[in-house]
């Protein structure tokens, strides 16, 4: 996990801001940083960030 000094003292809003700015890190550090921040959010009962759902569930019906 990618931990920074003071992470444990941040508010929910600050944790969300850090989560959103994690994509500025180098590739392999992004996921580690976000996992750590998500863990802190869960410990504080913060609202968790929205995760992109890459699975599409739909039905297409074509009638002619």
matplotlib code that plots the C-alpha trace (Angstrom):
import matplotlib.pyplot as plt

x = [0.0, 1.1, 0.9, 1.6, 2.2, -1.0, -3.3, -4.9, -5.8, -7.6, -11.3, -13.6, -13.6, -9.8, -9.6, -12.0, -9.8, -6.7, -8.5, -9.4, -5.9, -4.2, -4.2, -1.3, 0.9, 3.0, 1.0, 1.5, 1.1, -2.4, -4.2, -2.1, -2.9, -6.6, -6.8, -5.2, -7.5, -10.6, -9.5, -9.3, -12.7, -14.2, -12.7, -14.2, -17.6, -17.1, -19.1, -17.0, -16.0, -18.1, -16.5, -16.8, -18.8, -17.2, -19.8, -22.8, -26.0, -28.6, -30.8, -31.3, -34.4, -34.7, -38.0, -38.6]
y = [0.0, 3.5, 5.5, 9.1, 10.9, 12.3, 10.0, 8.7, 12.2, 13.2, 13.9, 12.0, 14.9, 15.0, 11.2, 11.6, 14.3, 12.1, 9.2, 11.3, 12.6, 9.1, 8.8, 11.3, 8.7, 6.2, 3.2, 0.5, 3.0, 4.1, 0.9, 0.6, 4.2, 3.8, 0.5, 2.2, 5.2, 3.0, 1.1, 4.4, 5.5, 2.2, 2.6, 6.1, 5.1, 7.5, 7.3, 5.1, 6.5, 5.3, 2.5, 2.2, -0.8, -2.3, -5.0, -4.1, -6.1, -5.4, -7.2, -6.1, -7.1, -6.3, -6.9, -6.3]
z = [0.0, -0.8, 2.5, 3.0, 6.3, 7.7, 5.8, 9.0, 10.1, 6.9, 6.7, 4.4, 1.9, 2.0, 1.4, -1.6, -3.0, -2.6, -4.2, -7.2, -7.6, -7.3, -11.1, -11.2, -9.6, -11.7, -13.0, -10.4, -7.5, -8.5, -7.4, -4.2, -3.2, -4.0, -2.0, 1.0, 0.8, 0.4, 3.5, 5.4, 4.1, 5.3, 8.8, 9.1, 7.6, 4.7, 1.5, -0.8, -4.2, -7.2, -9.0, -12.8, -13.7, -16.9, -17.2, -19.4, -18.9, -21.6, -24.1, -27.7, -29.6, -33.3, -35.0, -38.6]

ax = plt.figure().add_subplot(projection="3d")
ax.plot(x, y, z, "-o")
ax.set_aspect("equal")
plt.show()
